[in-house]
């Protein structure tokens, strides 16, 4: 039995598997009542030999977000080209080119944002567990920050590319050409 007057200089915890950032934060919060007497070392997510692999996985995830955004833009280009007559009707009813562009960008974002969110949720809750058997620390690599960064990149690339695409298509032909089906 340890005396109540005893002072503990340091405590070390050995884990079988590294802590995720969420687990680290939870542990740090558990000691919040005595935080002035407890110090935590900086969070280091991975061990040396595996660090490059998980950085590569995160970089690949972000590149996939960019490629997926461009894939969606190519698909949406087809949709915009097929809707030339409806664009002519919009313009005949008083829709400005700027409003048409904003309409197309908003429409594409209403389609892409839920698709990204659904795929991220499916990946995190369905596919990540089987991947953990192959890559034991991969669940640590896929944090909320990575999903948020991927989402930001995806939405930014989609918005800019579709804005440019919509502006090019809207200003390319006159209302008469669209209405007559020349385009």
C-alpha positions in Angstrom: 0.0 0.0 0.0 1.3 3.4 -0.9 1.3 6.2 1.7 -1.1 9.1 1.0 1.9 11.5 1.3 3.8 9.7 -1.5 4.6 11.7 -4.7 4.5 10.1 -8.1 7.2 11.5 -10.3 6.1 9.9 -13.6 3.8 7.3 -14.9 4.4 5.5 -18.2 1.8 3.5 -20.0 2.8 0.8 -22.6 0.1 0.1 -25.2 -0.2 -2.8 -27.6 -1.4 -0.4 -30.3 -0.9 3.4 -30.7 -3.7 5.7 -29.4 -5.9 7.4 -31.9 -6.1 11.2 -31.5 -9.6 10.8 -30.1 -8.4 8.3 -27.5 -5.4 10.7 -26.6 -7.8 13.6 -26.2 -10.2 11.5 -24.0 -7.3 10.4 -21.8 -6.0 14.0 -21.5 -9.6 15.2 -20.6 -9.8 12.5 -18.0 -6.9 14.1 -16.2 -8.2 17.6 -16.6 -8.9 18.0 -12.9 -5.2 17.6 -12.0 -3.9 19.0 -15.3 -1.6 21.5 -13.5 0.3 18.6 -12.0 0.1 16.3 -15.1 1.9 16.9 -18.4 1.3 15.0 -21.6 3.8 14.6 -24.3 2.9 15.8 -27.8 0.6 13.4 -29.7 2.6 11.4 -32.3 0.2 9.3 -34.4 2.4 6.5 -35.7 5.6 4.7 -35.2 8.6 5.5 -37.4 8.5 2.6 -39.8 4.8 3.0 -40.7 4.6 6.8 -40.8 5.4 7.1 -44.6 2.7 4.5 -45.4 0.0 6.4 -43.6 1.0 9.7 -45.1 0.8 8.0 -48.5 -2.6 6.7 -47.7 -3.8 10.2 -46.7 -2.3 11.8 -49.8 -3.9 9.1 -51.9 -7.3 9.9 -50.3 -6.9 13.5 -51.1 -5.9 12.8 -54.7 -8.9 10.6 -55.0 -11.1 13.4 -53.8 -9.7 15.7 -56.6 -10.1 13.0 -59.3 -13.6 12.3 -58.1 -14.4 16.0 -58.3 -13.1 16.2 -61.9 -15.0 13.0 -62.8 -18.2 14.7 -61.6 -17.4 17.8 -63.6 -17.1 15.7 -66.8 -20.5 14.1 -66.0 -22.1 17.4 -65.3 -20.7 18.8 -68.6 -22.8 16.3 -70.4 -25.9 17.3 -68.4 -25.3 21.0 -69.2 -24.9 20.3 -72.9 -28.1 18.3 -72.9 -30.0 21.2 -71.2 -29.4 23.9 -73.8 -33.1 24.3 -74.6 -34.1 24.7 -71.0 -31.4 27.3 -70.6 -32.9 29.2 -73.5 -36.3 29.0 -71.8 -34.8 30.3 -68.6 -33.2 33.2 -70.4 -36.4 34.0 -72.3 -38.2 34.2 -69.0 -35.6 36.8 -67.7 -32.9 34.6 -66.1 -29.6 36.4 -66.3 -26.4 34.5 -67.3 -25.1 35.0 -63.7 -28.2 33.6 -62.2 -28.1 30.6 -64.6 -24.5 29.9 -63.6 -25.3 30.1 -59.9 -28.3 27.8 -60.4 -26.1 25.2 -62.1 -23.4 25.4 -59.5 -26.0 25.1 -56.7 -27.6 22.2 -58.4 -24.3 20.3 -58.8 -23.4 21.0 -55.2 -26.8 19.6 -54.0 -25.9 16.4 -55.9 -22.2 16.1 -55.0 -22.2 17.0 -51.3 -24.6 14.3 -50.2 -22.7 11.8 -52.4 -19.4 12.7 -50.8 -20.8 12.5 -47.3 -22.5 9.1 -48.0 -19.4 7.6 -49.4 -17.3 8.9 -46.5 -19.7 7.4 -44.0 -19.8 4.1 -45.9 -16.0 3.9 -46.0 -15.6 4.8 -42.4 -18.2 2.4 -41.0 -18.1 -0.5 -43.5 -14.8 -0.6 -45.3 -12.4 0.7 -42.7 -12.8 -2.4 -40.4 -11.6 -4.9 -43.0 -8.7 -2.7 -43.9 -7.7 -2.6 -40.2 -6.9 -6.3 -40.4 -4.4 -5.6 -43.2 -3.1 -2.2 -42.0 -3.4 -2.3 -38.2 -3.1 1.5 -37.6 -5.2 2.8 -40.6 -8.1 3.7 -38.3 -5.7 6.2 -36.7 -4.9 7.7 -40.1 -8.5 8.4 -41.0 -9.5 11.1 -38.6 -12.2 13.7 -38.8 -9.5 16.2 -40.0 -8.8 14.0 -43.0 -12.4 13.7 -43.9 -13.0 17.4 -43.5 -9.9 18.2 -45.6 -11.0 15.8 -48.3 -14.5 17.3 -48.2 -13.1 20.8 -48.5 -10.9 19.9 -51.4 -13.7 18.0 -53.2 -16.2 20.9 -52.8 -13.7 23.6 -53.8 -12.6 21.7 -56.9 -16.2 20.9 -57.9 -17.4 24.5 -57.3 -14.6 26.2 -59.2 -14.6 23.7 -62.1 -18.4 23.7 -62.5 -18.5 27.5 -62.2 -16.0 27.8 -65.1 -17.8 25.1 -67.1 -21.2 26.7 -66.5 -19.9 30.2 -67.4 -18.4 28.8 -70.6 -21.6 27.0 -71.7 -24.0 29.8 -70.7 -22.1 32.5 -72.6 -21.2 30.3 -75.6 -24.4 30.5 -77.6 -27.2 33.0 -78.1 -30.8 32.4 -77.0 -31.9 32.0 -80.6 -29.4 29.2 -81.2 -30.4 27.4 -78.1 -34.1 27.8 -78.7 -33.9 26.6 -82.3 -32.0 23.5 -81.3 -28.9 24.5 -83.3 -26.7 23.7 -80.4 
